Amino acid sequence: MRLMLLLFFVVVSLPVYGQTAAPAAKKGNRSTEFQMKEGSYLSFAQVNLSLGEIGFRVEVASEHKKSNARLEFRIDKPKGKIIGTLEIPYTGDSTYALKLTGNLRHAEGVHDLYLVAKGALPFSITSFGFIYNY
């Protein structure tokens, strides 16, 4: 008698509070991107920032040449302490990987992490991750 094992995986992508998911992109392997505009944010609950993180890596796309857009990294609440800021460059129709590294002041221990959009014109985030000091 043969035993058959079937595994099913369901992947669900939901918008994070404060922003909406843009339509799925057809280029490369990007499947979801989040459209960010003034005041919108991505939140990550209970992030341990004491595990050797020295920064963040964010892939962004901006089709506006003079947007003056930036991304603020805040802890505990959307208007909490700023632990870093990235200027969002004009990328045209491609994405750029930006890195925020260095001493992440006020960022030790477990905190809710917020990526808050600033600036008049929208931009997209396609990926986010940590940079570790190994």
LODREN-721531 format. One record per residue: residue in one letter; chain; z, y, x of N, C-alpha, C, O, CB in turn. Coordinates in steps of 0.1 Angstrom, whole numbers, plus 5000, padded with zeros to 4 digits. Glycine has a CB too. Layout:
<rs>
<r a,A,<Z,Y,X>,<Z,Y,X>,<Z,Y,X>,<Z,Y,X>,<Z,Y,X>>
...
</rs>
This chain:
<rs>
<r m,A,<5000,4988,5008>,<5000,5000,5000>,<5000,5013,5009>,<5008,5013,5019>,<5012,5000,4990>>
<r r,A,<4991,5022,5006>,<4990,5034,5013>,<4998,5045,5007>,<4998,5047,4994>,<4976,5038,5015>>
<r l,A,<5005,5053,5015>,<5012,5065,5010>,<5004,5077,5013>,<5000,5079,5024>,<5026,5066,5016>>
<r m,A,<5001,5085,5003>,<4993,5096,5005>,<5001,5109,5003>,<5009,5110,4994>,<4981,5097,4994>>
<r l,A,<5000,5118,5013>,<5008,5130,5013>,<4999,5142,5011>,<4990,5144,5019>,<5017,5131,5026>>
<r l,A,<5001,5149,5001>,<4993,5161,4999>,<5002,5174,5000>,<5013,5174,4995>,<4987,5161,4985>>
<r l,A,<4997,5183,5008>,<5004,5195,5010>,<4996,5207,5004>,<4984,5207,5007>,<5008,5198,5025>>
<r f,A,<5002,5215,4997>,<4995,5227,4992>,<5003,5239,4997>,<5015,5240,4996>,<4995,5227,4976>>
<r f,A,<4995,5249,5001>,<5000,5262,5006>,<4994,5273,4998>,<4982,5273,4995>,<4998,5264,5021>>
<r v,A,<5003,5282,4993>,<4998,5293,4986>,<5002,5306,4994>,<5013,5307,4997>,<5004,5293,4971>>
<r v,A,<4992,5314,4996>,<4994,5326,5003>,<4993,5338,4993>,<4983,5339,4987>,<4985,5328,5015>>
<r v,A,<5003,5346,4992>,<5003,5357,4983>,<5006,5370,4991>,<5015,5370,4999>,<5014,5355,4972>>
<r s,A,<4998,5379,4989>,<4999,5392,4996>,<5002,5403,4985>,<4994,5405,4976>,<4986,5396,5004>>
<r l,A,<5014,5409,4986>,<5018,5419,4976>,<5019,5432,4983>,<5024,5433,4994>,<5031,5415,4969>>
<r p,A,<5016,5443,4976>,<5019,5456,4982>,<5034,5458,4984>,<5042,5454,4976>,<5013,5467,4973>>
<r v,A,<5037,5465,4995>,<5051,5469,4997>,<5054,5482,4990>,<5045,5490,4987>,<5053,5471,5013>>
<r y,A,<5066,5484,4986>,<5070,5495,4978>,<5065,5508,4984>,<5067,5510,4996>,<5085,5495,4976>>
<r g,A,<5060,5517,4977>,<5056,5530,4982>,<5041,5532,4986>,<5037,5543,4989>,<5064,5533,4993>>
<r q,A,<5034,5521,4985>,<5019,5522,4988>,<5012,5511,4981>,<5018,5503,4974>,<5017,5521,5003>>
<r t,A,<4999,5512,4982>,<4990,5502,4975>,<4981,5495,4984>,<4977,5501,4994>,<4983,5508,4963>>
<r a,A,<4977,5483,4981>,<4968,5476,4990>,<4954,5481,4987>,<4950,5482,4975>,<4969,5461,4988>>
<r a,A,<4946,5483,4997>,<4932,5487,4995>,<4924,5475,4993>,<4929,5464,4996>,<4927,5495,5008>>
<r p,A,<4911,5476,4988>,<4903,5464,4986>,<4901,5457,5000>,<4901,5463,5010>,<4889,5468,4981>>
<r a,A,<4900,5444,4999>,<4899,5436,5011>,<4886,5440,5019>,<4876,5442,5013>,<4898,5421,5008>>
<r a,A,<4888,5441,5032>,<4877,5445,5040>,<4867,5434,5043>,<4872,5422,5043>,<4882,5451,5054>>
<r k,A,<4855,5436,5045>,<4845,5426,5047>,<4842,5424,5062>,<4835,5415,5066>,<4832,5429,5040>>
<r k,A,<4847,5433,5071>,<4844,5432,5085>,<4854,5423,5092>,<4866,5423,5089>,<4845,5446,5091>>
<r g,A,<4849,5416,5102>,<4858,5408,5111>,<4867,5398,5103>,<4863,5392,5093>,<4866,5417,5119>>
<r n,A,<4879,5397,5108>,<4889,5388,5101>,<4899,5396,5093>,<4909,5390,5089>,<4895,5379,5111>>
<r r,A,<4897,5409,5091>,<4907,5416,5083>,<4907,5412,5068>,<4896,5411,5062>,<4905,5431,5084>>
<r s,A,<4918,5408,5063>,<4918,5404,5049>,<4926,5414,5040>,<4922,5415,5028>,<4924,5390,5048>>
<r t,A,<4935,5421,5045>,<4943,5430,5038>,<4946,5442,5046>,<4949,5441,5058>,<4956,5424,5032>>
<r e,A,<4944,5454,5040>,<4948,5466,5047>,<4956,5475,5037>,<4953,5474,5025>,<4936,5474,5053>>
<r f,A,<4965,5483,5042>,<4973,5491,5033>,<4969,5505,5035>,<4970,5511,5046>,<4988,5489,5036>>
<r q,A,<4965,5512,5024>,<4961,5526,5024>,<4974,5534,5024>,<4982,5534,5015>,<4952,5529,5012>>
<r m,A,<4976,5542,5035>,<4987,5551,5036>,<4984,5565,5034>,<4973,5570,5039>,<4994,5549,5050>>
<r k,A,<4992,5573,5027>,<4990,5587,5025>,<5004,5594,5025>,<5014,5587,5025>,<4982,5590,5012>>
<r e,A,<5004,5607,5026>,<5016,5615,5027>,<5027,5609,5018>,<5026,5608,5006>,<5014,5629,5023>>
<r g,A,<5038,5605,5024>,<5050,5600,5017>,<5050,5585,5014>,<5061,5580,5011>,<5051,5607,5004>>
<r s,A,<5039,5578,5016>,<5040,5564,5013>,<5046,5557,5025>,<5046,5562,5036>,<5025,5558,5010>>
<r y,A,<5051,5545,5023>,<5057,5538,5034>,<5056,5523,5032>,<5055,5518,5021>,<5072,5542,5035>>
<r l,A,<5058,5516,5044>,<5059,5501,5044>,<5074,5499,5048>,<5079,5506,5056>,<5050,5494,5054>>
<r s,A,<5080,5489,5041>,<5094,5487,5044>,<5096,5472,5048>,<5090,5463,5043>,<5104,5490,5033>>
<r f,A,<5105,5470,5058>,<5109,5457,5063>,<5124,5456,5062>,<5131,5463,5069>,<5103,5454,5077>>
<r a,A,<5129,5446,5054>,<5143,5445,5052>,<5150,5438,5063>,<5145,5428,5068>,<5146,5439,5039>>
<r q,A,<5162,5442,5067>,<5171,5435,5076>,<5164,5431,5089>,<5164,5419,5092>,<5177,5424,5069>>
<r v,A,<5159,5440,5097>,<5152,5437,5109>,<5162,5438,5121>,<5169,5448,5122>,<5140,5447,5112>>
<r n,A,<5164,5427,5129>,<5173,5428,5140>,<5166,5434,5152>,<5157,5429,5157>,<5177,5413,5144>>
<r l,A,<5170,5446,5155>,<5164,5454,5166>,<5172,5453,5179>,<5171,5461,5188>,<5163,5469,5162>>
<r s,A,<5179,5441,5180>,<5187,5439,5193>,<5182,5426,5200>,<5189,5420,5207>,<5201,5438,5190>>
<r l,A,<5169,5422,5197>,<5164,5410,5203>,<5154,5412,5215>,<5146,5404,5217>,<5158,5401,5192>>
<r g,A,<5155,5424,5221>,<5146,5427,5232>,<5134,5435,5228>,<5125,5436,5236>,<5142,5414,5239>>
<r e,A,<5134,5441,5216>,<5122,5449,5212>,<5122,5462,5220>,<5132,5468,5222>,<5123,5452,5197>>
<r i,A,<5110,5465,5226>,<5109,5477,5233>,<5099,5486,5226>,<5096,5497,5231>,<5105,5475,5247>>
<r g,A,<5093,5482,5215>,<5084,5490,5208>,<5077,5483,5196>,<5080,5471,5193>,<5073,5495,5217>>
<r f,A,<5067,5489,5191>,<5059,5484,5180>,<5044,5485,5183>,<5040,5494,5190>,<5063,5492,5167>>
<r r,A,<5036,5476,5177>,<5022,5476,5178>,<5016,5477,5164>,<5019,5469,5155>,<5017,5464,5186>>
<r v,A,<5008,5487,5162>,<5002,5489,5148>,<4987,5491,5150>,<4983,5499,5158>,<5009,5502,5141>>
<r e,A,<4980,5484,5141>,<4965,5486,5141>,<4962,5495,5129>,<4966,5492,5118>,<4957,5472,5140>>
<r v,A,<4955,5506,5132>,<4952,5516,5122>,<4937,5519,5121>,<4930,5516,5131>,<4960,5529,5124>>
<r a,A,<4933,5525,5110>,<4919,5530,5109>,<4920,5543,5101>,<4927,5544,5091>,<4910,5520,5101>>
<r s,A,<4913,5553,5106>,<4912,5566,5100>,<4898,5571,5101>,<4892,5572,5112>,<4922,5576,5107>>
<r e,A,<4893,5575,5089>,<4879,5580,5089>,<4878,5595,5088>,<4868,5601,5086>,<4872,5574,5077>>
<r h,A,<4889,5602,5090>,<4890,5616,5090>,<4893,5622,5104>,<4902,5618,5110>,<4901,5621,5080>>
<r k,A,<4883,5631,5108>,<4884,5636,5122>,<4896,5645,5124>,<4902,5645,5135>,<4872,5643,5125>>
<r k,A,<4900,5653,5114>,<4911,5663,5116>,<4921,5660,5105>,<4924,5669,5097>,<4906,5677,5115>>
<r s,A,<4927,5649,5105>,<4937,5645,5095>,<4951,5650,5098>,<4959,5652,5089>,<4937,5631,5092>>
<r n,A,<4954,5651,5111>,<4968,5654,5116>,<4978,5644,5110>,<4989,5647,5108>,<4972,5668,5111>>
<r a,A,<4973,5632,5108>,<4982,5621,5103>,<4991,5615,5114>,<4987,5615,5126>,<4973,5610,5097>>
<r r,A,<5002,5611,5110>,<5011,5604,5119>,<5019,5594,5111>,<5020,5594,5099>,<5021,5615,5126>>
<r l,A,<5025,5585,5119>,<5033,5574,5113>,<5047,5575,5119>,<5049,5575,5131>,<5027,5560,5116>>
<r e,A,<5057,5577,5111>,<5071,5578,5115>,<5078,5565,5113>,<5076,5558,5103>,<5078,5589,5108>>
<r f,A,<5085,5561,5123>,<5094,5548,5122>,<5108,5553,5120>,<5114,5560,5128>,<5092,5540,5136>>
<r r,A,<5113,5549,5108>,<5126,5553,5104>,<5135,5541,5101>,<5130,5530,5098>,<5126,5562,5092>>
<r i,A,<5148,5542,5102>,<5157,5531,5099>,<5166,5534,5087>,<5169,5546,5085>,<5165,5527,5111>>
<r d,A,<5170,5524,5080>,<5179,5524,5069>,<5174,5529,5056>,<5178,5524,5045>,<5191,5532,5073>>
<r k,A,<5165,5539,5056>,<5160,5545,5043>,<5147,5553,5047>,<5145,5556,5059>,<5170,5553,5035>>
<r p,A,<5138,5555,5037>,<5126,5562,5040>,<5128,5576,5046>,<5119,5581,5053>,<5118,5564,5028>>
<r k,A,<5139,5582,5044>,<5143,5595,5050>,<5154,5594,5060>,<5161,5604,5063>,<5146,5606,5039>>
<r g,A,<5155,5582,5066>,<5166,5579,5076>,<5163,5585,5089>,<5153,5592,5091>,<5169,5564,5077>>
<r k,A,<5170,5580,5099>,<5168,5585,5113>,<5155,5581,5118>,<5150,5569,5116>,<5179,5579,5122>>
<r i,A,<5148,5590,5125>,<5135,5587,5131>,<5138,5580,5145>,<5145,5586,5153>,<5126,5600,5133>>
<r i,A,<5132,5568,5147>,<5133,5562,5160>,<5120,5562,5168>,<5119,5558,5179>,<5137,5547,5158>>
<r g,A,<5110,5568,5162>,<5097,5570,5169>,<5086,5575,5160>,<5087,5574,5148>,<5092,5557,5175>>
<r t,A,<5076,5581,5166>,<5064,5586,5159>,<5051,5583,5166>,<5051,5584,5178>,<5066,5602,5157>>
<r l,A,<5041,5580,5159>,<5028,5578,5164>,<5018,5587,5157>,<5017,5588,5145>,<5023,5563,5162>>
<r e,A,<5009,5594,5165>,<4998,5602,5160>,<4987,5592,5157>,<4984,5583,5165>,<4994,5613,5170>>
<r i,A,<4980,5594,5145>,<4969,5585,5141>,<4956,5592,5145>,<4953,5603,5140>,<4970,5583,5125>>
<r p,A,<4949,5586,5154>,<4936,5591,5158>,<4924,5588,5149>,<4926,5580,5140>,<4932,5586,5172>>
<r y,A,<4913,5596,5150>,<4901,5593,5143>,<4896,5580,5149>,<4894,5579,5161>,<4891,5604,5144>>
<r t,A,<4893,5570,5140>,<4888,5557,5145>,<4874,5554,5140>,<4868,5544,5144>,<4897,5546,5141>>
<r g,A,<4869,5562,5131>,<4856,5559,5125>,<4857,5548,5115>,<4866,5547,5107>,<4845,5557,5135>>
<r d,A,<4848,5538,5117>,<4849,5526,5108>,<4855,5514,5115>,<4853,5503,5110>,<4835,5523,5103>>
<r s,A,<4861,5516,5126>,<4868,5505,5133>,<4883,5507,5133>,<4888,5517,5128>,<4863,5503,5147>>
<r t,A,<4890,5497,5139>,<4905,5499,5140>,<4909,5500,5154>,<4902,5495,5163>,<4912,5487,5133>>
<r y,A,<4920,5507,5156>,<4926,5509,5170>,<4940,5503,5169>,<4947,5504,5160>,<4926,5524,5174>>
<r a,A,<4944,5497,5181>,<4957,5493,5182>,<4965,5504,5189>,<4962,5507,5200>,<4958,5479,5190>>
<r l,A,<4975,5509,5183>,<4984,5519,5188>,<4997,5512,5192>,<5002,5503,5185>,<4986,5531,5179>>
<r k,A,<5003,5517,5203>,<5016,5512,5207>,<5026,5523,5208>,<5024,5533,5214>,<5015,5504,5220>>
<r l,A,<5038,5520,5203>,<5050,5529,5205>,<5060,5521,5213>,<5065,5512,5208>,<5056,5534,5191>>
<r t,A,<5062,5525,5225>,<5071,5518,5234>,<5081,5528,5240>,<5080,5540,5239>,<5063,5511,5245>>
<r g,A,<5091,5522,5246>,<5102,5530,5252>,<5115,5528,5246>,<5117,5518,5239>,<5098,5545,5251>>
<r n,A,<5124,5537,5248>,<5138,5536,5243>,<5137,5540,5228>,<5135,5551,5225>,<5147,5545,5251>>
<r l,A,<5140,5530,5220>,<5140,5532,5206>,<5154,5537,5202>,<5162,5529,5198>,<5136,5519,5197>>
<r r,A,<5157,5550,5203>,<5170,5555,5201>,<5175,5552,5187>,<5167,5552,5177>,<5170,5570,5204>>
<r h,A,<5188,5550,5185>,<5194,5547,5172>,<5189,5534,5166>,<5190,5532,5154>,<5191,5558,5162>>
<r a,A,<5184,5525,5175>,<5177,5513,5169>,<5183,5500,5174>,<5176,5491,5177>,<5163,5513,5172>>
<r e,A,<5196,5500,5175>,<5203,5487,5179>,<5209,5481,5167>,<5215,5488,5158>,<5213,5489,5190>>
<r g,A,<5209,5468,5166>,<5215,5461,5155>,<5205,5458,5144>,<5193,5459,5146>,<5226,5469,5149>>
<r v,A,<5210,5455,5132>,<5202,5451,5121>,<5200,5463,5111>,<5210,5469,5107>,<5208,5439,5113>>
<r h,A,<5188,5466,5109>,<5185,5478,5100>,<5173,5475,5091>,<5165,5466,5094>,<5182,5491,5109>>
<r d,A,<5172,5482,5080>,<5159,5482,5073>,<5150,5491,5080>,<5154,5502,5084>,<5161,5487,5058>>
<r l,A,<5137,5487,5082>,<5128,5495,5090>,<5117,5500,5081>,<5112,5493,5072>,<5121,5487,5101>>
<r y,A,<5114,5513,5082>,<5104,5520,5073>,<5093,5526,5082>,<5096,5533,5092>,<5110,5530,5064>>
<r l,A,<5080,5524,5079>,<5069,5530,5085>,<5064,5540,5075>,<5058,5537,5064>,<5058,5520,5089>>
<r v,A,<5067,5553,5077>,<5064,5564,5068>,<5052,5572,5072>,<5051,5577,5083>,<5077,5573,5066>>
<r a,A,<5042,5574,5063>,<5030,5582,5065>,<5033,5596,5063>,<5039,5601,5054>,<5019,5577,5056>>
<r k,A,<5027,5604,5072>,<5028,5619,5071>,<5014,5624,5074>,<5006,5618,5082>,<5038,5625,5082>>
<r g,A,<5010,5635,5068>,<4997,5641,5069>,<4990,5642,5056>,<4992,5634,5047>,<4989,5634,5080>>
<r a,A,<4980,5651,5055>,<4973,5653,5042>,<4963,5642,5039>,<4961,5640,5027>,<4967,5666,5042>>
<r l,A,<4957,5636,5049>,<4946,5627,5046>,<4950,5612,5048>,<4958,5610,5057>,<4934,5630,5055>>
<r p,A,<4945,5603,5041>,<4949,5589,5042>,<4944,5582,5054>,<4934,5586,5060>,<4945,5581,5029>>
<r f,A,<4951,5571,5058>,<4946,5562,5068>,<4951,5548,5064>,<4958,5546,5055>,<4952,5566,5082>>
<r s,A,<4946,5538,5071>,<4949,5524,5068>,<4956,5517,5079>,<4954,5519,5091>,<4936,5516,5064>>
<r i,A,<4966,5508,5075>,<4973,5499,5085>,<4968,5485,5082>,<4969,5480,5071>,<4988,5500,5084>>
<r t,A,<4963,5478,5092>,<4958,5465,5091>,<4967,5454,5097>,<4966,5443,5094>,<4944,5463,5096>>
<r s,A,<4976,5459,5106>,<4985,5449,5113>,<4997,5457,5119>,<4996,5468,5122>,<4978,5442,5124>>
<r f,A,<5008,5450,5119>,<5021,5455,5125>,<5028,5444,5132>,<5028,5433,5128>,<5030,5462,5114>>
<r g,A,<5034,5447,5144>,<5042,5437,5151>,<5051,5444,5161>,<5051,5456,5163>,<5033,5428,5158>>
<r f,A,<5060,5436,5167>,<5069,5441,5177>,<5064,5439,5191>,<5056,5429,5194>,<5083,5434,5175>>
<r i,A,<5068,5447,5200>,<5065,5445,5215>,<5079,5441,5221>,<5089,5449,5219>,<5059,5458,5222>>
<r y,A,<5079,5430,5228>,<5092,5425,5233>,<5092,5427,5248>,<5082,5427,5255>,<5094,5411,5230>>
<r n,A,<5104,5428,5254>,<5106,5429,5268>,<5111,5415,5273>,<5122,5411,5271>,<5117,5440,5272>>
<r y,A,<5101,5408,5279>,<5104,5394,5283>,<5109,5393,5297>,<5112,5383,5302>,<5092,5385,5281>>
</rs>
